[in-house]
Amino acid sequence: MRSSRVRGGGGGGGGGEAAAFLAALLCGLLLLLGAADAQGIRRPSAYKTLRGDAPLVIAQGGFSGVFPDSSQAAFAFALLASAPDTSVWCDVQLTKDGVGICLRDINMANCTNAATAYPAKKKKYVIDGVPKTGHFSLDFTYSEVQNTYLTQGFYSRTDRFDSIYNIFSVTDLQSHIKPPSVWLNVQHDVFYSQHGLNMRRYIVSILKSVSVKYISSPEIGFLKSISKRVRGRTKLVFRFPDNFLSDPSTNQTYSSLSKNLTFIKTIASGIMVPKSYIWQVTNDNYLLPPTSFVQDAHRAGLEIYASDFANDRIIPYNYSYDPLQEYLSFISDGGFSVDGVLTDYPITASEAIGCFANLNESKADHGKPLIISHNGASGDYPDCTDLAYQNAIKDGADVIDCALQVTKDGVLICMSSINLLETTNVQRTPFSTLTSVIPEIKSTAGIYTFNLTWNNISDSSLKPKISSPLSSYYLVRNPRYTNNGKFVKFSDFLEYGKDQDLSGIMIIIENAAFIAKSLGVDVLESLTTALNDAGYNNQTTKEVMIQSTDSAVLVKLKQQKAKYKLVYTLPQGIGDASPSSLADVKEFAEAVVVDRNSFFAISLQFIINQTSLVKDLRSAGLTVYAQVFRNEFLSQPWDFFSDETVEINSYAQSLKVDGLITDFPKTVRRYKRNSCTGKDKPAYMETVDVGGLVQLLQRNAAPEAQPPAVAPMRELNETEVLQPPFPPVAPKNAPPGAAAPPGSSPSDAHTTAVSTCILLVAACAALLL
């Protein structure tokens, strides 16, 4: 057993000092919290709830998206990081001696270490008609329960806080946490009655000591049995489950009860339904039109609460992996509003209700931080296609970007990678035979843009392919649009940028030295000509930024006295920068692009501390753009709570970067329009304290549960910054050895040998098969 624990009241032994430390540390996880406490939810002019009030945030087991459900840390942090009137949810289970405890699952094996602590107490029960094997609270006395510890019940969440916190009794919740509102959920009254335990008696007995504002249950019989004892003090809520089985207390099907809301109104003041009752989804996970369930409940005089909200689940693709957008569809964007939401991440629900339900829809300003697209709106559409650019503009990007590539016939195009295997379906087309290895670009085989003419690329058989950087975790993007959209010539991209409400364009140049030396194409000259032809050299309204990891490209443009803003992309894994390296960068660039993870030292997805990089770059007078921001919950450290808005807020308010490069421009645009950017920000819109979660682990977890220390990130030095001078462009008709013709690799012999080898291996494999 671990010696360092935070114990809940009733657990005994050393809880006071640890609890005090926990409270202080959790307060530190949000900066300036004291100033924000008095700030409540910002109310739009009218919510379409039953009574016109702001929807209620209900924290399921506290902040259970980070901490084990119903733990002291989860309950305490839910109150600190959420709307002031957040209701704390406790799933009530009964022990053998009739004590009510807060435990998310009736099977303790799913949320505690009971199976390890008491292996002999494994039992099998039939619950709601389903046989279940595990460890159940009715086989434990309360003192035995206190020798078990809570664990995280979801694999998508960190297990580093497991086996630290004791189980709370319902009365512990009131005495130790003192929430403004307690919501008790009684899920299995009939089951406990079958085994000689009286849930009704227990609930009635604690009402004098615990301020219970809501009691919910999926059993009509239980709500009826307590209705006379709680009316006027506590709201009763009938909870529909996520399937249409029968209520064990009445044998009525939930399907029939859902059609008889006036009957439910005689017993309860509200109902709670899974969110799928309101917004149904197709088999391929897209939204159907909303049902009338909310309006039906309100017509019957019932409040309606929606459940099953969590940031770390695969939500319908319409939401672009943005949990905040999902909340908005339930409280404002759907033309109706539920009366509350049950969530594992109360901070996100609080943001949605308090700051984003009434956005400033005025014309977009192009102030800091700039919203810079990453291959267009690539979170929803294939990279660098017409759909990606059109929707990036529609979604509110300040700057759209083009990764510049060249075709075999010298046409400049926008393509996120020079390797068509990464961005298209080329391996399924007749062009798949053009595979070769070019070590100067990539050590593995590829099919390159300069292997095909523009007519080849715009051929109907070649289609773009949506990027899904987290597809190894089964997080794919907008599958209905996997191969939609048209490839874009650079000249067309420049037209997109001219007449739209944009502050500028960003052009990314890579491999230009190789293309000049080996293919005889001067990308920089072609770029300058295209910009001049499009009129960008004779205007001042649109800023043109040219970005590259190759300092030689930027040096040459600087020498040519280009009128454009030059942007240097720093190497990844840089934690700080030497003064001499920054002085060198300043010689050829005004701005830098930095990988967003370079601002923090991270261990096992926990932020350990902030690096000095942003301070170094600021001191050098460089504009700082951070990349790449994504909505998918696995792309963020635990400290940002699987919430892209929390992450964006930290980079914008704490790090104060000048621009955010993002796959999802609409997420950042919505952030910039929120109504909580004034001085008196609510707690849930404050920036998180760097390293707060790690400090909590260092204080309470066993050493093996703590993230390991990480070596300091390396320093940028001048040898990395200064590249060999840009090579002269080889003549296209140069003699053999001077330059390979467009469409070939630098060495025909090398490429031919590699290609022949690949074909021989494939042939041998086919013979073996």
NORKA-V233346 format. One record per helix or strand. SS is the DSSP state (H for helix, E for strand). FROM is the first residue (numbers start at 1). LEN is the number of residues. If there is no record, write none. Layout:
[[SS:FROM:LEN] [SS:FROM:LEN]]
//
This chain:
[[E:6:1] [H:15:14] [E:30:1] [H:33:4] [E:56:5] [H:72:9] [E:87:8] [E:100:3] [E:107:1] [H:108:3] [E:112:1] [H:114:4] [H:119:3] [E:123:5] [E:130:5] [E:136:1] [H:137:3] [H:142:4] [E:149:2] [E:165:2] [E:169:1] [H:170:8] [E:182:4] [H:189:6] [H:199:8] [E:212:6] [H:220:11] [E:235:5] [E:246:1] [E:253:1] [H:254:5] [H:261:5] [E:270:5] [H:275:3] [E:281:1] [E:287:1] [H:293:7] [E:303:7] [H:317:3] [H:323:9] [E:340:4] [H:346:11] [E:370:5] [E:377:1] [E:385:1] [H:386:9] [E:399:8] [E:412:3] [E:419:1] [H:420:4] [E:424:1] [H:426:3] [H:430:5] [E:436:3] [E:442:5] [E:448:1] [H:449:3] [H:454:4] [E:464:1] [H:471:3] [H:479:3] [E:487:3] [H:490:9] [E:504:6] [H:512:8] [H:523:11] [H:536:3] [E:543:6] [H:551:9] [E:565:5] [E:574:4] [H:579:10] [E:591:5] [H:596:4] [E:600:4] [E:606:5] [H:613:7] [E:623:7] [H:633:3] [H:638:3] [H:644:11] [E:659:4] [H:665:8] [H:683:3] [E:688:1] [H:692:9] [H:703:3] [E:714:3] [H:718:4] [H:748:21]]
//
